[in-house]
């Protein structure tokens, strides 16, 4: 029996993370409370210090290297100081308390869009404000602040010295696994030209590595995202490495391979594979210098070689044969460009002396690439369309209403009302309702147990101190291993035990706890029912539709700008900004939907495919100014021959129409599936690829141009037909993406 119990608990907590957390809390919090109660003057704020230690270790539980973890706890503690000071004074009047709570909840909720430390600290910061508004006064603010700081310091020391957990988001290592797998698969396909079985095996390893990465990354609201340059670069890395798999699916079109092109492609791929492995090594701790500038030189050399090959064979082979040979180099060429970006981002994540970044040429000042800053990300989400903005407003309304009720009733310890609201509030009404139900069941059980203990032990301090670590372990261990209801029962019992230690309690203390929590749960449920009851999932369809529209508009605008049409530099910059903002909001809606996990969940695998396609369209749009810059380095002629401008625009417009038709069809359907259902999941079976007429027309236009005399007057061979062919391949790729998105569920 004991063996079966251990096996069952191990299955619930395989890495012993919950066990370490429970043990840490059971030791640190009682020790902190005992010390605070025996410190003159500070003992007046012992409750604040105990909650600082408890909330830090349970609600935040920061990961990462130990030094970074300690820093995170201390920063969170320091951030709570002004909140407590403001709350102690604002809590003296009902209206000031309500306004202060709404303002803090709104700010903290919006800052959570930056993920990482801020998102992990969100509950701790809100709790500090709740306690200050409901349990502190101007006379007690100084001992409360001192106690809070000591409690935060105790949590930081416990997290570092008492069974510290391993980093819970090994994102860099998972990215490194993807880079190694992509490098191996690329070598098999383009360098060693392995068998079909070898290629399929290598691609399976790529898929497995990417699935493992996104299992840890997607929907995790505590992952780093936007506070520092390294956080932003890490988020960009995930997007870039996922794009590499997309290019692995590109199928060759040439029936016969030109040996010289095969050799050039193999040489290029070998060098890029080495660069990918070097980035993987850096993410695992290697100190070998990285250089994206060297990769730019490799790209330039390959473009010149390809242009020279085309010029040499332009009158010896059919135009169609020449174009097909260039088309088959498309995935390696784009992989080279992505590798350059990956190298820059890897340097930003883990910089070392000797690293060298590149600055791709462009004729636009707006073409400089880089993830948005923290301020830019916050600005993007200051809109009713942002899921984070809506979540922040909902939290602000619910918590301020709880404060208003707490200040209006004459109940014992009214801060429990706000704690009840804070514990149950989720992204949607269904999630809040489920949580509220579990919280009510757990609280009732905890209160019932507390009532029995009060009857049995009364004011026996020794027994309450013995029960305290047991209750703390229960409250910290069970939420992630058993259920939220069991954890809530433990938390209710912890609060009753703590107050039994601080002052004698009676049966009405337990009853008051239950009444307060019921009020708090009711407030959270009512607010969730009235304000966007379907939560983020309701906005997911709209946000992804908007993102696809903005990205496709940007792609058409970039093509028009490159062809010398009506779109000027200013308009192109506006299209770029609109695409970036819409894409960021859509990605956040997708992440929050994954985190929400309602009973009727959208087909997230299909939505992830749609979101990835939006990323690719936006990415291709950003390439055109760089392509123009590269051509302008070699001559001042038009970046696109006039014969190709019309077909290029027609292809871009058709790609937009096809992608929007597929997106609108899916969004209008708004399917929903059970969590355990496989309906709507894409099984990897691709349809028969039908080339769009506009793509055929564009390819024919390139063939016709290649059949005419060379009119290039710049340096070296004419790179424009090569660049135009690669741009055509992007259009063909998007046309195929639309066909994949139209696969019926």
N, C-alpha and C positions, 0 to 999 in steps of 0.2 A: 504493500500500500504506500509506504513512504517513498519507495523507488518510483512508483507511478506519479506521485505528487511532484517529486523533483523533476521528472521528465516533463510533466505538464507545465510547470512553472518555467522550465528552461525553454520550452517552445514559445511561451509568451514573452520571454525576455532573454533571447539567445545570447546577446552580448553583455548581459548583466548590467545594462545601463540603468534600468529602473531600480535594481537592487542597490547599486552604488549610490544613486540619488536618495533613496529611502534611508539608507544607513547614514549618509552624510547629514541629512536633515535631522534625523533622530538624535544625532550627537551635537550638531552645531547649535540648533535653536534652543534646547534646554540650557546648554552651557552659556549661551549669550544672555538668555533671560535671567539666569542665576547671577551672572556678573552684574548686569544692569540693576537688578533689585538691590544689590549690596553696595552700589555706588551712591554716595550722598548726592542729592540734588538731581542727578541724572535719573535716579529711580522713578522720578515723577513721569518720565517719558518712556518707561520700560516697554509699554505696549507698542509704541512706535518702533522701537529697536527690534523687538521680537518679530513684528511683521516685516520689517526691512530684511532681516535674515531669512525668514520663511519665504517671502515672495521672491527674493533673489534666487534662492536655490531651487524653488519649485516652478515658478512661472517663467523665469528667464533661463536659467540653466545654460549659460553661454558655452559655446564650444570653441574650437580653435586651439592654437598653441597656448601653453600655460601663461606666458607673459601677456599675450593678447587677451586671454580670458580674464586675468586679474585686472587688466586695464579696463575691460568692458564693465566689470562689476563696479569699479570705482567711479567710472564716468556716469554710470546709471545712478549711483548713490549721490554724486554731486548734482546731477540733474534734478534729483528729488528735493534738494534743499530749497530752491526758490519756490517750488510748488507748495511745499509745506508752509513756508513763511507766508505766502499769499493766502493759502487756504485757512490758516489760523485766524487771520484778520477778516477775510471775506466771509468766513462762516458765521460771523456774529449777526449778520442780517440775512434774511431768507433770500431776498432778490440778488444781493451781491454773491451769495453762495451759488445760486442758480446760474448767474452769468459767468462766474469764474469756472464752474464745472463745464459749462457748454464750450467756453473758449478753449480750455485745456484739452478737452476730449476732441475738439475739432482739429487743433494743431497737432496733437499726438497722432490722431488718426491719419492725417495727411502725411505727416513725416514717415509713417510706416511704409509709404510707397518706395522709400529708399532701402527697404529690407534690412537684412543683416542685423547689426547691433540695435538699431532703433526699433525694428519690428519685434525683436526678442524682448526689449525692455518696455514695450508698450503697456503691458498689464501692470508692471511694477510702478511705472510713473503714474498711471491712472489710480492705482491703489493708494499711493502716497497722497494724492490730492483728495481722494475720498476720505481717508483717515483724518487729514488736516481739517477738512470742512466739517466733519461730524464729530470728531473726538478731541480736537485741540482748541486752545484759546490763546489770545495774546500773552496771557500770564505764563502759559506752559510752553510757548513756542521755542524758547531756548533749550530747555531740557529735552523737548521733543526732537529738536534738530541734532543735539549731541547724541541722543540715543539712536536716532536714525543713522547717523554716520558710523557709530560703533557697530550697529547691526549690519550695515552694508559692508564694513570692513571684515566682520566675522564671516559673512557669506563669501566674500572674495577669498579669504584664507582657506575656508573649508573647501571651496571649489578647486583650489590649487593643490592642497595638501592631503585631503581626504579622498582617496580612490578617484583621482581625476579621470574623467571619461576621455576616450579618444575623440578626436574631431569628428563631429557627426555629419559633416558635409565634405567628404573627400573629393570635391569637384575637380581640383587640378589633376589629381591622380587619375580620375575617370576620363578627363579630357586627354591626358597622355595616352591612355589605353586606346582611345579612338584614333589618335594621330598615328600610333604605331600600326594599328590595323589597317588604316587607309593607306599608309606607306607600303605595307606588304601587298595589299590588293592591287595598288597601282603598279608595283613592280611585276606582279604576276601577269597583269594585262598588257602593259606597254614596254616592259624591259625584257623580261625573260620569255614573254609570250607563252605562258603555261597552258596546260590543257583546260578544257571546259570544267572538269571536276575540280581542278586546283583553283580556278577562278571562283567557282561557286562556293568552295570552302572558305576562300579568303573573304568573299563578300559576306558570308554568314558571320565571320568574326567581326567584321565592321558593324553589321546589324546588332549583334549581341552587345558590343561595346557601347553603341549609341543608345540602345534600350536601357542599359545599366546607368548611363549618364543621366538620361531624362527621368528615370525612375527616382533618382535622388534630387533632380533639379526642378522639374515641372511641378507647379503647385505648392512648392515649399516656400512659405512666406518669410522664413527666417534666413534664406540664402542671401549672400551679399549681392548688392545690385547697384547702388548709386552714391554711397557716401564718399568714397575715395576713388582716385583714378584706377587703382588696382581692382576695386570692386566692379567698376563699370567695364573695365577691360575683360574681366573674368566672364561677365554676362555676355559680352560680345563674342568671346571665344566659343561659348556654347553654341551660339548661332552659327558661327563660321564652320565649326567642325561638323555640324549637322548638314550644312550645305555640301560638304565634300561627298557624303553618301549620295546625295541627289545627282551629282555629276557622274557617279559610277554607273548609273543606269543608262547613260547615253549610248546609243547603239550605232556602230559604224555603218556607213552607207556605201562606201566604195567596195565594188566587187573584187578589185585587185589592188594590192598595196604597192606603192612606189617605194623601192628599197631606200632611197635617199630620205624620203619623208619618215619612213619607219625608223631609220637611224637617228634622225634629228629628234623625233618624238621620244625615243628611248633615252637619248642623252639628256633631254630636258627633264623627263620623268625621274631619272635616276638622281639628278641633282636636287629635284624638289622633294623626293622621298627622303633624301639625307637631311634636308632642311626640316621636314616634318618630324623626323626622329630626333633631331637636335632640340626642337621645341618641346617634344615629349620628355627628353632628358632634363631640360631646364625645369619643367613643371615638377619633376621628381627630385630636384635638388642639384642638378649638375651646374657647374660654374663655367662651362664652355661658352665663349662669347657668341652672340647671335647677331646676324646682320640681315635686315630686310633690304638694305641698299644693294647688297650682293645679289639678292633675288631679283631686284629691279634690273640689274645688269644682265642677269640670265634671261629675263623676259625680253629685254631689248635685243639681245643677241639672237634669240629664237625668232623674233619678228623679222629681223634683218635676213636671217637665213631662209625663212619661209618666203619672204618677198623676193629674194635672189633666186630661189628655186623656181618660183612662179615666172619670173622674168626670163629665166633660162629656158623653160619648157613651154612658154606661152604660145609659140608658133609650131611646137613639135607634137603637141597632144591636143585633144579636143577640150574645149572650155569646161564641159561637164566633168571630164575626168580630173582636171586640175582642181576644180571647185570641190569635188568630193574628197580628194586627198586632204585639202585644207580643212574641210568640215570634220574629218575624223580626228584632227588634232585639237578640236574645240574643248573637250573635257580636260585634257592635260593643260591646255593654255589657261583656262579659267581656274583650274586647281593651282597653277602657278601664282595667279593673282591673289587667290584666297590665302595661299601659303604666306605671301608677303604680309597680308593683314594679320594672319595668325602670329607671325613672328613679331610684329609690332605690339600686338596685344600680350603676347607672352613676356616680352621685355617689360611692359607696363605692370604685369602681375608680379614678376620676379626679376627685377633689374639686377644686372651685374656690371662691374667695370669692363669696358671694352665693347659693350653692345652698340650697335649702330642701326638707326632707323632710317627709313626712306621717306622721300617727299615726292609722291607721284606728280608728274607734270600735268597742268590743267590750265585752261584759259579762264577759269572761273575762280574768284576768290572764295566762293561758297563750296567749292568742290573738295576742300580739305575734309578728310574723313576722321571720325572719332565719335565715341559714344557720347550722349548728352550728359552734361554736368548735372549735379544734384539740383541746382536752381532751375535748370531747364526742365528736368523731369517733374519737379513740383509745379512749374508753370503749365506744363502740358496737362496736368490733372486738376487744375483749378477750373473745372467745368462740370456741369450737371451730367455730361456724358461719361465722365470718369467713374469707374466702379469704386475706386478708392474715395473719391469725393462723396459719393452716395453713402458709402459705409461710414465715413467720418461724420456726416450729418446725422445718420441714424443713431450712432453712438452718442453724439452730443445731445440729441433730443432725449434719448432714453435715460442717460445718466443725469442730465439736469432735471428731468421730471422726478427721478428717484430722490435727488437732493431736495427738491421742493416738498415731496411727501415726507421725507425724513425730518425736515425742519417744521413740518406742520402737525405732526402727531407726537403724542407724549408716550412713546414706547422706550423701553430700556435698550440702550445701545442701538440707536437708529441707523448707524452706519451699515448694519447687516442688510438693510433694505437695498442700499446701493450695491453692496457686494453680491446680493442675489441677482440684481440686474446685470452686473458686470460678468458674472459667471455664466449666465444663460444666453446673452446676446450673441447672435451669429449673423451670417451674411443674409439669411432669408428667414421667412416665417416658419417654414417646415423645419429648418435646422434649429431655430430658436425654440420651437415647440417641442421637438424631441429632447433638446438639452434641458428645457424647463421641466419636462416630465421626469427625466432622470434626476435632475437636481431636487425636485420635490420629493421623489421617492427616497433619494439618498439622505436628504435633510431630515425627513420624518424618521428614518431609521436611526440616524445619528442622534436626534433629539430623544428618541425613545430610550436608546442606550444611556444617554446622558442622565435622563430622569432616574433610571434605575441606579446609576452610580451615585447620584446626589442623595438618593434615599439610603443607600448602603453606607456611603463614606462620609457624607455631611461635610464638615470642615476639616477633615483629616488631611493636612498638607502633605504628609509623607506619601500617602497612597496616590494623591493627585500627581505628585512629582514622579512617582513610579509609572503612572499611566501616561504621562506626557510624551516621553520618547516613543512608546508603543503606538500612541495615536498618531504621532508625526510620521512614523514609518508607514503606517497604514495609509495616511493621506497622500504621501509622496510616492509610494510604490504602486498603488492600485490603479490610478487613472489610466496609465499607459499599458497596463497588463491585464486588468480585469474589465472594469467599465467606469464610465464617468459617475454613475450612480453610487458605486461602491466608494470611489474617491471622495465624492461629495459627502457621503456619510462620515467618512474619516475626517474630512475638514470640519464638519459640524461638531464632531466630537472633540477635535483639537481646540476649537474656539471655546467650547464649554469648559474643557480642562484648563485652558490658559486663564480664563476668568475665575475659575475656582482657585487657582494659585494666587492670582492678583488680589482677589477679594472673595469673601464667602458668597456662595451662590445658593439660590433656592430653586424650587421646581419652576417658579415663574420665569427664571432665566432661560431655561430650556424652551418653555412655551413661547417666550418672546422671540427667541431665535427662529422658531418655526413661523410665527406670524410675520416677522420682518422679511424672511426669505420669500414667503408666499406673495407679499406685496411687491417685492423686487422682481420676482419671476413674472408676475402679472403685467407689470410695466413693460418689461422687455418684450413680452409676447404681443401686447397691444401695439407697441411702436412698430414691431416687425410686420404685423398685419396691415398697418396703415401706410407704412413707408416702404415701397418696393418689395412687396411680400414674396415675390419669386426670386429676389436677391440678384446675384450677379448673372446667373444663368439666363435670366430674362434679357439682359443687355448683351449677352455674348453674340447672338445672331446679328444684332444691329452693329456692334462694334467691328466684327469681322467683315461684314458687308461694307461698312464705311472704309475700313482699312484697304480692302481689295480695290474699291473704287478710287481711293486716293493714290494707291501705288500704281494702278493702271493708268490713271491720268498723268502721273509723273513720268511713266514710261513713254507714253505718246508725246508728252511735252518735250522730253529729252530727244526723241527722234526728230521732232519738228525743229527743235533748236539746232541739232546737228546738221539737218538738211538746209538750214538757212531760212526757215519759215517765219511765222508770225511771233513765235515765242522768243522773247529776248532774255537777257541775263536775269533781270529782275523777276520776270514771271517764272522762270525756271527755278529760281531760289524759293519763290512762294510755293510752287508745286512740291519741291523737296521738303520744305518745312511742314506742309500739310500731310504729306505721306509719312514723315517721321512721327508726327504727333498721333495720327490715326493708328499707325502700326503699334506704337507704345501702348495706347489705350486698349487696343485689341489683345495684345499680349498679356496685359494685366488682367483683363476680363477672363482670358483663358486660364491663367494661373489661379485666379480666385475661384473659378468654376471647379477646377480640379481640387482645390483645397476645400471647397464647400461640400462636395460629394453628397448631393441630395438623394433621396430614395429613387427618384426618376432622373437619372443623369443623362446629359447629352452624350452622343457618341463621340467621346473625346478623341479617339484615335482619328476619326474623320476630320474633326475640327483642327487637330494638330496638323494634319496634312494640308488643310486650307490655310492655316496660319503660316506654315512653312512656305507655301507658294507665294503668299503676300511678301514674305521676307525676300524671296528670290527676285520677284518683280522689282521691288525697291532697290535691291542690290544691282540688278542689271541697269536700272535707270541711272545709277551713280557712275557707271562705267563710261558712259558716253562722253562726258566732259574730259575724262582721262584719255579716252581714245583720240579725241580732237587734239589734246595737248601733245600726245605722242606723234601724231601726224604733223603738227605744226613745227615740231623740232626738226623735221626733215624737209620742210618746204612750206611756202605760204599759199599753196593752192587750196581750193575748197576741200574741206575734210571728207566730203562725200561727192563722188562724180554725179553730175546733174542727172544722168540717166538712171541712177539708183534711188534718187530722192523720193520720187512718187511711189515706187514699189515698197520702199522701206516704210513710208508712212502708212500705206495700205496694210502692210503686214502688222505693224504696231496697233493700228486701229482694230484689225480683226482679232488679234490676241486679246485686246481689251474686251471686245464684245463677247468672245467665247468664254473668257474667265468670269466676266460678270454674269453671263447667262447661267453658268454652272453654279456660281456662288448664290445668285438669287433663287435658283431652283431649290437649293438646299436650305437656304434661310427661310424661304416661304413654307417649306415643308415642316420645319421646326420639329424634327423627330426627337423622341425621348425613349430611353431604354433603361431597363433595370440594371443595377450595378453589376449583377452577376451574369448579365446577358451578353452574348457575343454578337447580337444583331448590330448591324451598322459598322462592324469592325472590318477594316480593309485587310484582306488576306494576302495581299501581294500579287494577285493575279491581274496582269495588265491587259487592257483591251487591244485589239488589232489597231495598230497606229495608222491613222488616215491623215496624210499630209494636207493641210489646208490649201485651197486654191491660191490664196495670197502668198503663202510661203513658196509654192511652186512658181508663181509669177516672179517673185523676188529672186529666186535662184536662176530663173531663166534670164532675168535682166542682168545678173552678174555674168552669166555665160555669154550673153550678147556683148557686154562690155569687154570681156576678155578676148572676144573675137575681133575687136577693133584695134587699131594701132595704139601703142603706148603713148599717152599724152602727159606723162609725168615729167616735171622739170626740176624736182627737188633733189636732195641729196640721196644717193643710193637708189635702190629699186623702189617702185611704187608700192607703198604698204596699204593703200586704200582698198584694193580688192580683197586683200586678206582680212582687214578689219571689217569690211562689209559682210564678208562670208561668216565671220564669227558672230556679228550682230544678227544675221539671219538665223543662225542656230539658236540664239536666245528666243527669237520669235517662234521658231519651231518647237522649242522646249516648252514654251508657255502654252502653245496650242495643244501639245500632248498633255500637259498638266490639266488643262480644262477637260480633256477626254477622261483622264483618270478620276477627276472630281465628279464626273457625271456617272461613275459606276453606281448602279442602284444598290441601295442598302439591302 
